[in-house]
Amino acid sequence: MQAQTNRRHYGDEYYDRRRLYSLGVQAELLRSLNAHSVLEIGPGLGVFAAMFRQMSGARLVTLDIDASLRPQVIGSVLHLPFADGSFGAPAGFQMLEHLPFECLAPALR
């Protein structure tokens, strides 16, 4: 699968007030799960990861198919390169809409 976006997608308009508020709510919700580790799929420019790492003591690993976004692990949500149970919680905020429709159900599995 090829990347559905590129770094230009995250221009000045992308991180507006509403999106930043949404990221804060997502981080707060994820922190409330008290997961020992989190896999963030589709980290964009890393804003959520930076925020969550400040809010939580959980280990956070980022994964994306686009190496130019500098995820910790390059891979696809459709073929995760981790054993089952490797993470306490997944986080796929702001990424499902970039998948082709036929990939949605497999990605959620």
N, C-alpha and C positions, 0 to 999 in steps of 0.2 A: 504494500500500500504506500502511496506517495503522500507527502505532506499536503494537507488541505489548505494551509495558510503559510505565510512566511513572516519574517520580522517586520515587514512594512505594515502588516495587519495591525500591529500594536503601536500605531502612531499616536499623536497627541490627543486625538479624540477618544481613543480606546479607553484610557483610564480616566474617565470623567468621574464626577462626584458620585453618581448612582452606582457605577461599577465598583468604585472603591468601598462604598458602603456595603454593597453586596458581598465583596470579598471579606470584609470584617465580620459580617453575619455568618458566612460560611466557616470562617476560622473559629468563631465562637461555638458554633454548632459542633464542629468536628472535635474541638477541645473537650466539649461536654461528654463525648463518648469515652474519654479516658483510655484511648487506645495506646498501647506501648509503641506502636509504629504505624506510619501512614504512608501509603503509596499515592502520590499525586500524579495523575495521568493528564498530560497536556498542560505543562506549567507556564506556557507563555514566556514572558520575560522574567518570571520568578518572583513577582510581587506577592502572590499568596504564600509561597514558600517562606519568604523572608518574614512576613507578618506572623505566620503560624509558628515558625521557629522561635520568635520572640515571646509568643503567648503560651507555648507548651513545651514540656520536657520530652515529648515524644520524638522519636527518630522519624525524619521525613525523607523519603527518597522520591526524586522526580523521574518521570519516564516520558519520552516523546519519540516519535519517529523522525523528527526534524533535528538533526545534529546541530544546525545553526542556532537553535534555541539553547544549546548547552545544557541539556538535561543530564542528570547523573547517569542514567541508563538510557541507551538508545534502543527502542523497541516499540512494538505495536500493542495496543489494548486488545487486539484480536489474538495475539500469541504472547502472553506475558511470560517473560523469561525468569519466573520465580516459582518455587514450589508452593502448592496450596498451603495456606496458613502462615505465609511469610510475613504478613502484615495484619495488624489489628483492624485497620479500616482503609478502604479505598477512597480517593477523592478524585472525581472527574468533573470538576466545575468548569463551565464555559468551553467544553470540548465536544460533547455529544452532537451538537448541531453541525459540526464540521465533518461528520462521518456520512458516507452514503447511506441512504435509508435501509438498504438490505444488511448493513453492518450493525445496526442499532441493537437488535436482540443479541447477537453474538458478543458484542462489546459489553453488554450488561451482564451476561453470564460470566 
